[in-house]
Amino acid sequence: EIGTAEGLSALALKKFLSPSSRIVTFDIVPWSDYPKHALTSSDFEDGRLKQVVADLTDINVARQYAALLGEADIVFVDAAKDGEMEGIFLDNFSAVGLKENALIVFDDIRLLQLVPTWRQLVFPKMDMTSFGHWSGTGLALWSRASAWDGASPSP
């Protein structure tokens, strides 16, 4: 997960996580410093949830976590929603490599600033907004054959 924030998504994911799986959530702010956080220390005790305080928009940080990113079956992108950060994540994923057919879940694809990024994706994708929430949920399969082109989305 990219974008821990209050931790609500991490908690929802953990609730249905198989016992042998784990969630690693990235943010630039420690969960305990986030206003109105929903996470508690006990959520991390079994080792199936871990927070990494690091900025994945920095290519050197992405390279540092390349092995972890490369083994992810699902990458949930729920960060700044500024229309730029998501493209940087995709550029960095292209540089470090994700698992073929890893599922990328994009939150809030219907927000105006994210519409161009969503439209630009050349991966097999599906708009799941009718099953998600009003601001949009998008699913995309990472594929080297239809790799992110790295171009900035046009307004």
C-alpha positions in Angstrom: 0.0 0.0 0.0 1.3 3.4 -0.9 -0.2 6.0 1.4 -0.8 4.8 5.0 -2.6 8.0 6.2 -5.0 7.0 9.0 -4.5 3.3 8.3 -8.1 2.5 7.4 -7.2 0.8 4.1 -4.4 -1.2 5.8 -6.9 -2.4 8.4 -9.5 -3.3 5.8 -6.9 -5.2 3.8 -5.6 -7.0 6.9 -9.0 -8.1 7.9 -9.2 -10.4 4.8 -5.5 -11.2 4.5 -4.6 -14.8 4.4 -2.5 -15.9 7.4 0.6 -16.4 5.2 0.4 -13.0 3.6 1.5 -9.5 4.7 0.9 -5.9 4.0 3.6 -3.3 3.8 2.3 0.2 3.8 4.5 3.2 2.8 4.1 6.8 3.8 6.3 9.7 4.5 4.6 10.2 7.9 4.7 7.6 10.6 1.2 6.2 11.3 1.4 7.3 15.0 2.0 11.0 13.9 -1.0 11.1 11.6 -4.0 13.0 12.9 -6.9 10.8 13.8 -5.0 7.5 13.0 -7.0 4.3 13.3 -3.9 2.1 13.7 -2.6 0.9 17.1 0.6 -0.8 18.1 -1.3 -4.1 18.4 -2.1 -4.0 14.7 1.6 -4.7 14.0 2.2 -7.4 16.6 1.6 -10.4 14.4 4.0 -9.2 11.8 1.5 -9.3 9.0 1.3 -5.5 8.9 4.4 -3.2 8.6 4.8 0.4 7.9 7.8 1.8 6.1 8.4 5.5 6.4 9.9 6.3 3.0 9.2 8.3 -0.1 8.6 6.0 -3.1 8.6 9.0 -5.5 12.4 9.1 -4.9 13.9 6.6 -7.4 16.7 5.8 -5.0 14.2 4.8 -2.3 12.2 2.8 -4.9 15.4 1.0 -5.8 16.1 0.3 -2.1 12.7 -1.5 -1.9 12.9 -3.1 -5.4 12.9 -6.6 -4.1 9.8 -6.0 -1.9 8.0 -4.2 -4.8 9.0 -7.0 -7.2 7.3 -9.7 -5.0 4.0 -7.8 -4.5 0.9 -9.4 -5.9 -1.1 -6.2 -5.3 0.0 -2.6 -5.1 -2.6 -0.3 -3.7 -1.9 3.3 -4.7 -3.7 5.7 -2.3 -1.4 8.6 -2.0 -1.5 12.4 -2.7 -4.0 12.3 -5.5 -2.3 15.3 -7.2 -2.1 13.8 -10.7 1.7 13.9 -10.6 2.7 11.6 -7.8 0.9 8.6 -9.4 2.9 9.0 -12.6 6.1 9.2 -10.7 5.2 5.9 -8.9 4.6 4.3 -12.3 7.9 5.6 -13.6 9.7 4.2 -10.6 7.8 0.9 -10.9 9.0 0.7 -14.5 12.6 1.3 -13.4 12.7 -1.3 -10.6 10.2 -3.8 -12.1 7.0 -5.2 -10.7 5.9 -8.8 -10.9 4.2 -9.6 -14.2 0.4 -9.3 -13.8 0.7 -7.7 -10.4 -2.6 -6.0 -9.7 -2.4 -2.3 -9.2 -5.3 -0.7 -7.5 -5.7 3.0 -7.9 -7.9 4.9 -5.5 -9.9 8.0 -6.6 -9.5 7.7 -10.3 -12.5 9.9 -10.9 -11.0 12.9 -9.1 -10.3 15.5 -11.9 -6.5 15.6 -11.2 -6.3 11.7 -11.6 -8.5 11.3 -14.7 -5.6 12.0 -17.1 -3.3 9.5 -15.4 -6.0 6.8 -15.5 -6.8 7.5 -19.1 -3.1 7.3 -20.1 -2.6 3.9 -18.6 -2.0 1.4 -21.3 -2.2 -1.7 -19.1 -5.2 -3.9 -19.2 -7.5 -2.0 -16.8 -11.0 -1.8 -15.4 -12.9 1.0 -13.8 -14.6 -0.5 -10.8 -16.2 2.7 -9.5 -19.7 1.1 -9.5 -18.3 -1.5 -7.0 -16.0 0.9 -5.1 -16.9 4.4 -4.1 -18.0 7.7 -5.8 -14.4 9.0 -6.3 -13.4 6.0 -8.3 -11.5 2.7 -8.0 -9.4 1.4 -10.9 -7.7 -1.9 -11.4 -4.8 -2.4 -13.7 -2.6 -5.4 -14.5 1.1 -4.6 -14.6 2.6 -6.0 -17.8 6.0 -5.5 -19.4 4.3 -5.9 -22.8 2.2 -2.8 -22.2 4.6 -0.9 -19.9 4.0 2.6 -18.6 5.3 5.0 -21.2 6.6 7.4 -18.6 5.1 10.4 -20.3 3.4 13.0 -18.1 -0.4 12.9 -18.4 -1.8 15.8 -20.4 -4.4 18.0 -18.7 
